[in-house]
Amino acid sequence: MLECLKEACGIFGAHDFGNGTVFPYLYWGLRAQNHRGHQSHGFITFDGKFHAYKGLDLVPKIKRKDIQQWLENLPGCVGIGNVRYATSGKTDEESLINDTQPLLEKTGKAEIAISFNGNIVNGSKIKEENTEKFLGFQFNYDAQLISRKLLAKLTEGSDLASSVKSCMEELEGAFSVAGITQKGELFAFKDPYGIRPLCCGYSKDRKIWAVSSETVGLDINGSKFDFEIEPGELVIASKDGFVREQLVKCEKRALCAFEFAYFARPDSRLGDKFVYEVREEFGRNLGREYPETVRDIDVIISMPETGNDAAFGLHEQTGKRWERVSRRHRYVTERAFILLPEERYPTIDRKINILDHKIRGKNVAVTDDSIVRGDTTKVVVNKLRKMGAKKVYLLITFPRIIGPCFYGIDMTTYGELIGSRHTPEEIAEILGADAVNYQSVNGLIKATGLSRNELCLGCVTGKYPTPLAQKLADEMKEKFEKGCKETGRIYEVATHSS
C-alpha cells in the first residue's frame, strides 16, 4: 500500500487498418491502466481531423445510452489516450483540466497530438529556449516541451524521425510517447534510457496495432504482445505492423525499478517476467535475508494490493502462515495524496479492513511495497497495536529510499523522504514497529531478471542514469545536509539556480 505517491501517466494508442472505430479499443486500454493516473484522463482520435475529449478523475463508466454519443464525438480509426498524475506544473482544478492529456497543438503548417509519460529533467532550460521561439506561449507541463520540440522541427521541414531524434538528443529525462501526425500516422518512441515502459501489440486479425504503457492494456482488448520498444527507438504503425527505427544509441538501459515494486499491475509483463512473479520472489528474498525475524513471527499479513504477492513468496520461503486478514475496501478509492492533511489519516484507516482476532497476541510480519514518508505506515502499525498485535515487523520489498526521483514519480525532495534522514532502526522507532526490514538492492535486482545496468536505482543508491539529474541530486543533497530549506520539486527549483 504505497503512500502519498504519484506516477506520471499511462498511455495507449491504436490504429485500426480495417478502418473501424478505434475509440472502444482506446477506452478499454486506458481502463486497464487507470492505476497509473487518477487525476485526469483524455482521448484524441483522427478521421482526417482531430477530435478530443478531456475529463478529471478516473476514466468513467459509460452508460449504454451514452455509447453512441461517445462514438460520434470521437470518430476515426486511429487514436491515443492518457491517464495522468501531475508531477510537473500546477495542480489546482483549472490547471489539471487544462493540462489533461493527450495534447493537441498546431503551429505553422504542422499539427500533432501526443500522449506522454515521464518527466523532463532539463525542462527549465528547454522552456527558456522555446519561449524565445514561441512568443507568448506558456509552458505548464512537460508534454508541451515534447510537442513544441517536434512541431519546431516539423515546421522547418524535418521528417518525423529527425524531429523525434532531436527530442532524444536534447531532452534529458524519462519520456515514453505515443502520438498522431496530421497525416493520421500512429507513432511512439522512448527516451534513450528507456526509463518508463512502453510496449506494442496487435489484434488477432492483425488489423489493429497498438502501443501501451503496460501489457494489460493489450490484454483487455484481446491483443497479443509483440515487443517492448527499445530505448531510443521510434516505431510507426503500418498495415503490416510496426516499422521500427533506432534513432539514438542506448548507452545504458535504466528501466525504473519502482515499476516492479508498485506501479505496474501484477499481471503486466516487464522484461521476461510477469510482475507478480517478481514480487513473489521479493517475498522469498525477505525470508532469506532476515532469518531472525522469520523465526520470531507467528503470522504474515500483507498490505493490499502490492504486498499480496510478496506475502505469498514469504509464506512459501518460510512456511509461516499467511493470513489474508487485510482487505481493501473496493469502493473507497480516494488516495491519500489528493486529500487535505486533516483528511488523510481517516481515509487511510478506512481504506484497509483488518480482522483483529487473527492477529491479537501474535507477532505479525507485514509485507508492503515501500516506505516513502512514513505517514501511511505509521497509521497501519498503530492500528495493529490497538488490535492487540504483540510485535509488528515490517518487511518492505523496495529498498530504503534515500533520494528523490527525477523521472516521473512525485517524490522530489530529500526532506520528505524518511529514509534519507534516518536509519532502518530509527525508522522503526518513529513508526512504532519492532523492526523495519528492507529487501536488499542486490536482492531486488536479481528478482527482476535484469542486471544492475538495466535498471534505474537512483532513489535507493543515489546513482542516477542521466548527468543533470546526478548533478542536481548531489547539489541539493549537500544543501539539505547543511540545513537549507527545500522549496519545491528539485527539477523545477534547482535548475533555475544551477
C-alpha positions in Angstrom: 0.0 0.0 0.0 2.2 2.8 -1.3 1.7 6.0 0.5 1.2 9.5 -0.9 2.9 8.8 -4.3 2.0 9.9 -7.8 3.3 8.3 -11.0 3.2 10.5 -14.1 0.9 8.8 -16.7 -0.4 5.8 -18.5 -0.6 5.9 -22.3 -2.4 4.0 -25.0 -2.7 4.3 -28.8 -4.1 2.3 -31.6 -4.6 2.3 -35.4 -7.3 0.1 -36.9 -6.3 -0.6 -40.5 -9.6 -2.3 -41.1 -11.0 1.3 -40.8 -13.1 0.5 -37.8 -13.9 3.0 -35.0 -10.9 2.9 -32.7 -12.4 4.5 -29.6 -13.6 1.3 -27.8 -10.1 0.0 -28.1 -8.7 3.2 -26.6 -11.3 3.2 -23.8 -10.5 -0.3 -22.6 -6.8 0.2 -23.0 -7.0 3.2 -20.6 -9.4 1.5 -18.2 -6.9 -1.3 -17.7 -4.2 1.3 -16.8 -6.2 3.6 -14.6 -3.9 2.8 -11.7 -1.2 4.8 -13.4 -3.2 8.1 -13.2 -6.3 9.1 -11.2 -6.3 12.9 -11.6 -7.4 13.2 -15.3 -8.0 11.3 -18.5 -8.4 12.1 -22.2 -8.7 10.8 -25.7 -7.8 12.1 -29.2 -9.0 10.4 -32.4 -8.4 11.2 -36.0 -10.6 10.8 -39.1 -8.9 13.5 -41.3 -9.2 15.9 -38.5 -8.6 15.6 -34.8 -11.3 15.1 -32.2 -10.6 15.5 -28.4 -12.2 14.8 -25.0 -10.8 15.6 -21.6 -12.1 14.8 -18.1 -11.0 14.8 -14.5 -10.8 11.7 -12.2 -10.9 8.1 -13.3 -11.8 7.0 -16.8 -15.6 6.9 -16.4 -18.0 4.0 -16.8 -20.0 4.7 -20.0 -23.7 4.0 -19.7 -25.4 2.1 -22.6 -27.5 5.1 -23.6 -24.4 7.3 -24.0 -22.2 4.9 -26.1 -23.4 6.2 -29.5 -22.7 9.8 -28.4 -19.1 8.9 -27.4 -18.6 7.2 -30.8 -19.9 10.2 -32.7 -17.8 12.6 -30.7 -14.6 10.6 -31.1 -14.7 9.1 -34.7 -11.8 7.7 -36.6 -9.6 4.6 -37.0 -6.6 6.0 -35.2 -6.3 7.5 -31.7 -4.4 7.9 -28.4 -5.4 8.2 -24.8 -3.8 9.2 -21.5 -4.4 8.9 -17.7 -2.4 11.4 -15.7 -1.0 12.5 -12.4 0.7 15.9 -12.3 4.4 15.6 -11.5 5.2 19.0 -13.0 3.2 22.2 -13.3 0.2 23.3 -11.2 -2.3 21.0 -9.5 -5.3 23.3 -9.0 -8.5 22.1 -10.7 -8.4 24.5 -13.6 -4.8 23.7 -14.3 -5.4 20.0 -14.1 -8.2 20.1 -16.7 -6.2 22.4 -19.0 -3.2 20.2 -18.8 -5.0 16.9 -19.2 -3.5 14.8 -22.0 -3.4 13.8 -24.8 -2.1 17.2 -26.0 -3.1 18.6 -29.4 -1.1 21.5 -30.8 -0.6 23.3 -34.1 2.0 25.8 -35.2 2.8 27.0 -38.7 1.9 24.2 -41.1 2.4 21.4 -38.6 -0.1 19.8 -36.2 0.5 16.9 -33.8 -1.2 15.1 -30.9 0.8 13.3 -28.2 0.3 11.3 -25.1 3.3 11.5 -22.7 4.6 9.6 -19.7 7.7 10.7 -17.8 9.4 13.8 -16.6 12.0 16.1 -18.3 14.9 17.0 -16.0 16.3 19.9 -18.1 12.8 21.3 -18.6 13.6 24.8 -17.3 16.4 25.3 -19.8 14.3 24.0 -22.7 11.3 26.2 -21.6 13.5 29.3 -21.8 14.8 28.3 -25.3 11.4 27.6 -26.6 9.7 30.7 -25.1 12.0 32.7 -27.3 10.9 30.7 -30.4 7.2 30.7 -29.5 6.5 34.2 -28.1 3.6 34.4 -25.7 3.4 30.7 -25.3 3.1 29.4 -21.6 4.7 26.1 -20.8 2.9 24.5 -18.0 3.9 20.8 -18.1 6.4 18.6 -19.9 4.3 17.2 -22.6 4.3 20.7 -24.1 8.1 20.6 -24.3 7.9 17.4 -26.4 5.1 18.7 -28.7 6.8 22.0 -29.2 10.2 20.4 -30.0 8.5 18.1 -32.5 6.5 21.0 -34.1 9.5 23.3 -34.4 11.4 20.6 -36.4 8.3 19.6 -38.5 7.6 23.3 -39.3 11.2 23.6 -40.5 10.6 20.8 -42.9 12.2 17.9 -41.0 10.6 14.5 -41.2 9.1 12.7 -38.2 12.2 10.6 -37.5 14.5 13.7 -37.5 12.1 15.6 -35.2 11.9 12.7 -32.7 15.7 12.3 -32.8 16.1 16.0 -31.8 13.9 15.3 -28.7 16.0 12.3 -27.8 19.3 14.2 -28.2 18.2 17.5 -26.5 15.9 16.5 -23.7 17.1 14.7 -20.6 14.9 12.6 -18.5 12.2 10.0 -18.9 9.8 10.2 -21.9 7.7 7.4 -23.4 5.4 9.0 -26.0 2.6 7.9 -28.3 1.4 10.4 -31.0 -0.6 11.0 -34.1 0.7 13.1 -37.0 -1.5 15.4 -39.1 -1.4 12.6 -41.8 -3.0 10.2 -39.3 0.1 8.2 -38.6 0.3 6.5 -35.2 3.9 6.6 -33.8 5.6 6.0 -30.5 9.1 6.4 -29.0 11.2 6.2 -25.8 14.0 8.2 -24.3 17.5 6.8 -24.8 17.5 5.1 -21.4 14.0 3.5 -21.6 13.1 4.7 -18.1 9.3 4.2 -18.5 7.7 1.2 -20.1 6.0 1.2 -23.5 5.1 -1.9 -25.5 3.5 -2.8 -28.8 0.9 -5.4 -29.8 -1.7 -6.4 -32.3 -5.2 -7.8 -32.6 -5.8 -11.4 -33.6 -6.7 -10.5 -37.1 -3.6 -8.2 -37.3 -5.7 -5.2 -38.4 -5.3 -3.2 -35.1 -1.8 -2.3 -34.0 -1.5 -0.7 -30.6 1.0 0.8 -28.1 0.5 0.7 -24.3 2.4 1.6 -21.2 1.7 -1.9 -19.8 0.8 -5.2 -21.4 -2.5 -5.2 -19.6 -3.7 -2.5 -22.0 -3.3 -5.1 -24.8 -4.7 -8.0 -22.8 -8.0 -6.3 -22.0 -8.5 -5.8 -25.8 -7.7 -9.4 -26.6 -4.5 -8.3 -28.3 -1.1 -10.1 -28.5 2.0 -8.6 -27.0 4.6 -8.1 -29.7 7.6 -6.3 -28.3 8.8 -3.7 -25.8 10.0 -0.5 -27.5 13.8 -0.2 -27.2 15.4 2.9 -25.6 16.0 5.5 -28.3 13.7 3.7 -30.8 10.9 5.2 -32.9 8.0 3.0 -34.2 5.3 3.9 -36.7 2.2 1.7 -37.2 1.5 0.4 -40.7 -1.0 -2.2 -42.0 1.8 -4.7 -42.0 2.9 -4.0 -38.4 5.3 -1.5 -36.7 8.1 0.0 -38.7 11.0 0.2 -36.2 13.9 2.6 -36.4 16.7 3.0 -33.8 17.4 6.8 -33.8 19.8 7.1 -30.8 22.1 4.5 -29.5 21.3 3.3 -26.0 24.4 3.7 -23.8 22.7 2.4 -20.7 19.3 1.0 -20.1 17.6 2.3 -17.0 14.0 0.9 -16.5 12.5 2.3 -13.3 12.8 -0.4 -10.6 9.8 1.0 -8.9 7.6 -0.3 -11.7 8.3 -3.8 -10.4 7.6 -2.9 -6.7 4.5 -0.8 -7.1 3.4 1.0 -10.2 2.9 -1.8 -12.8 -0.1 -4.1 -12.4 0.9 -7.6 -11.2 -0.4 -9.2 -14.4 1.7 -6.9 -16.6 4.8 -8.2 -18.2 8.2 -6.3 -17.7 11.2 -7.8 -19.3 10.8 -11.6 -19.5 8.7 -11.9 -16.3 5.2 -11.1 -15.1 5.3 -8.5 -12.3 3.6 -10.8 -9.8 6.3 -13.4 -10.3 8.9 -10.8 -9.4 7.0 -9.7 -6.3 6.7 -13.2 -5.1 10.5 -13.5 -5.4 10.8 -10.3 -3.4 8.9 -12.0 -0.6 11.2 -15.1 -0.8 14.2 -12.8 -0.7 12.9 -11.1 2.5 12.6 -14.6 4.1 16.2 -15.4 3.2 17.6 -12.1 4.2 16.0 -11.8 7.7 16.1 -15.3 9.3 16.0 -13.9 12.8 12.8 -12.0 12.1 11.3 -15.1 10.4 11.9 -17.3 13.4 10.1 -14.8 15.7 6.9 -14.3 13.6 3.7 -16.1 14.1 1.7 -14.9 11.1 2.2 -13.0 7.8 -0.2 -10.3 6.7 0.0 -8.0 3.6 -1.0 -4.5 2.7 -3.2 -4.9 -0.4 -2.7 -5.0 -3.2 1.0 -4.7 -3.8 2.0 -6.6 -0.7 0.0 -9.7 -1.5 2.3 -11.4 -3.9 5.3 -10.7 -1.7 3.4 -12.2 1.3 2.8 -15.4 -0.8 6.5 -15.6 -1.6 7.4 -15.1 2.1 5.0 -17.8 3.1 6.4 -20.2 0.5 10.0 -19.5 1.7 9.4 -19.6 5.4 6.4 -21.9 5.9 4.8 -19.3 8.1 1.1 -18.9 7.7 -0.2 -16.0 5.5 -3.4 -14.8 7.0 -5.3 -12.8 4.4 -7.0 -10.7 7.0 -6.2 -7.3 5.5 -8.6 -6.3 2.7 -9.0 -3.1 0.8 -12.5 -1.6 0.7 -13.0 -1.7 -3.1 -15.1 1.4 -3.4 -13.1 3.6 -1.1 -11.0 4.9 -3.9 -9.6 8.2 -2.6 -5.8 8.2 -2.5 -4.0 9.8 0.4 -2.0 12.3 -1.7 -5.0 14.1 -3.2 -6.6 14.8 0.2 -6.0 17.6 2.6 -3.7 16.7 5.5 -6.5 16.6 8.0 -8.5 14.2 5.8 -5.5 11.8 5.1 -5.4 9.7 8.2 -9.1 8.9 8.5 -9.2 7.9 4.8 -6.1 5.7 5.1 -7.7 4.0 8.1 -11.0 3.4 6.2 -9.4 2.0 3.1 -8.0 -1.1 4.8 -10.0 -3.5 6.9 -8.0 -5.8 9.2 -9.6 -8.7 11.1 -8.3 -8.2 14.6 -9.0 -11.6 16.1 -6.5 -13.2 13.7 -3.5 -11.1 14.9 -4.3 -10.5 18.6 -1.4 -11.6 20.8 0.7 -12.6 17.8 4.0 -11.5 16.3 3.0 -10.1 12.9 5.1 -9.7 9.8 3.6 -7.1 7.4 4.7 -7.1 3.8 4.4 -3.8 2.0 5.9 -2.3 -1.2 7.7 0.7 0.2 8.1 3.4 2.9 8.4 6.9 1.5 7.3 9.5 4.0 6.1 7.0 6.6 2.6 8.6 7.2 0.6 5.6 6.0 2.8 3.0 7.5 2.6 4.7 10.9 -1.2 4.6 10.8 -1.1 0.9 9.9 1.3 0.0 12.7 -0.7 2.0 15.2 -3.9 0.2 14.1 -2.2 -3.2 14.5 -1.1 -2.3 18.0 -4.6 -1.3 19.0 -5.8 -4.6 17.7 -3.6 -6.5 20.1 -0.6 -7.4 17.9 2.3 -8.4 20.2 5.1 -7.4 17.8 4.9 -5.8 14.4 7.7 -6.4 11.9 7.7 -4.5 8.6 9.1 -6.4 5.6 9.4 -4.0 2.7 10.0 -5.2 -0.8 11.6 -1.9 -2.1 14.9 -0.9 -0.6 15.2 2.1 1.6 14.5 5.3 -0.5 17.3 7.8 0.2 16.9 10.2 -2.7 14.4 11.9 -4.9 13.1 10.9 -8.3 13.6 13.0 -11.4 11.8 10.7 -13.9 8.1 10.9 -13.1 7.4 9.8 -9.5 6.4 12.7 -7.3 8.9 12.2 -4.5 11.1 15.1 -5.3 12.9 16.4 -2.2 15.2 14.9 0.4 13.3 16.3 3.3 10.1 14.4 2.5 11.8 11.0 2.5 12.1 9.4 5.8 14.8 7.1 4.5 17.1 10.0 3.5 17.2 11.2 7.1 17.0 8.0 9.2 18.4 4.5 9.6 16.1 1.5 9.5 16.4 1.3 13.3 15.4 4.9 13.6 12.5 4.5 11.1 11.2 1.5 13.2 11.1 3.7 16.3 9.4 6.6 14.5 6.7 4.2 13.1 6.3 2.3 16.2 7.4 -1.0 14.7 9.7 -3.6 16.3 11.8 -3.7 13.1 11.9 -2.4 9.5 13.4 -4.9 7.2 14.1 -3.7 3.7 14.9 -6.0 0.8 18.5 -5.5 -0.3 19.2 -3.8 -3.6 21.0 -6.9 -4.9 18.0 -9.0 -4.0 15.7 -6.7 -5.9 17.9 -6.7 -9.0 18.2 -10.5 -9.1 14.5 -11.0 -8.7 13.7 -8.8 -11.7 15.8 -10.9 -14.0 17.6 -7.8 -15.2 21.1 -6.6 -14.5 22.1 -3.6 -12.4 23.0 -1.8 -15.6 19.4 -2.2 -17.0 17.6 -0.6 -14.1 17.2 2.9 -12.7 18.0 2.7 -9.0 18.7 6.3 -8.3 16.3 6.7 -5.4 17.8 3.8 -3.5 21.5 4.2 -4.4 22.0 7.9 -5.2 23.4 7.0 -8.6 21.2 8.4 -11.4 21.4 7.4 -15.1 21.4 10.9 -16.5 24.1 13.6 -15.9 21.9 16.6 -14.9 19.8 14.5 -12.5 23.0 13.4 -10.8 24.4 16.9 -10.6 21.1 18.3 -9.2 20.8 15.4 -6.7 24.4 16.0 -5.4 23.9 19.7 -5.1 20.6 19.6 -3.3 21.8 16.8 -1.0 24.7 18.9 0.1 22.4 21.9 0.7 19.9 19.8 2.6 22.6 18.3 4.8 23.7 21.9 5.6 20.1 22.7 6.7 19.0 24.6 3.7 15.2 24.5 3.2 13.8 22.8 0.2 11.2 24.9 -1.5 9.8 22.7 -4.2 10.5 19.9 -6.7 14.2 19.7 -7.3 14.0 19.7 -11.1 11.7 22.7 -11.1 13.6 24.8 -8.5 17.2 23.8 -8.7 17.6 24.2 -12.4 16.9 27.9 -12.1 19.8 28.3 -9.7 22.3 25.9 -11.2 
